[in-house]
């Protein structure tokens, strides 16, 4: 299950730094007036059409181009009753279209996710919004308040939300980087189960090599983790963060006896493995 590719990526020095460079096609002004959660009828129609296109075309392309295999769907069916009021999914962030793989794994559920502002200013900005992207503002406290209101509205309404707790995209990185604490604070505050999903890789073989050199993708679904309501909020979110970090490492083959297994989630202490 654990596979290190031979591609020549130069990963940033800090584990939560972005390595993706987005060509800017438009300007998105994120202030307190920006519609972080789109509610217009026109937008809902666009999103419905895009969902049909995902199911009819995009999900099939992921299987062809990335060899996508999804494991553990039974863990969603097993806990269907506990997930009926919404859930938070988390995953490592390892290639451009991994969120579409998440949507395929959790369908028929739709989801929202906090999106990097630079991505919305690129050529796929519209698709990111229709996929559920809620852009993250910076350097504006009033805009951040509006962003938080949108996030809380999604979670309170029983919808699904996806987070990348590592905080940035590292292409095909095989290990699990330290997690930001925010997602687990949301889970505890709104008493939402957290479903760990992990992308792991396998080498291309035979005819699959015709579609490129990048490794093929497996997506693994773990059973939901539930907040410990008996603990104070800070302790409950810290416990959940540590449990999720352990589980997601094990899911991609990094067990406690593996040299790359970690418990320290301080980004300043993280040592790259590639």
Secondary structure, DSSP 8 states (H G I E B T S, - for coil): ------------SSTT---------S----STTS-SS---HHHHHHHHHHHHHIIIIIHHHHHHHH--EEE-THHHHHTTGGGTT--EEEE---STTHHHHHHHHHTT--EEEEE-HHHHTSTTHHHHHHTTEEE---S-HHHHHHHHHHHHHHHHTT-EEEE-TT-S--TT--S-----SHHHHHHHHTT--EEEEEEEEE---GGGGGG-SS-EEEEEE---B---TTS-HHHHHHHHHHHHHHHHHHHTT--TTSTT------GGG-----
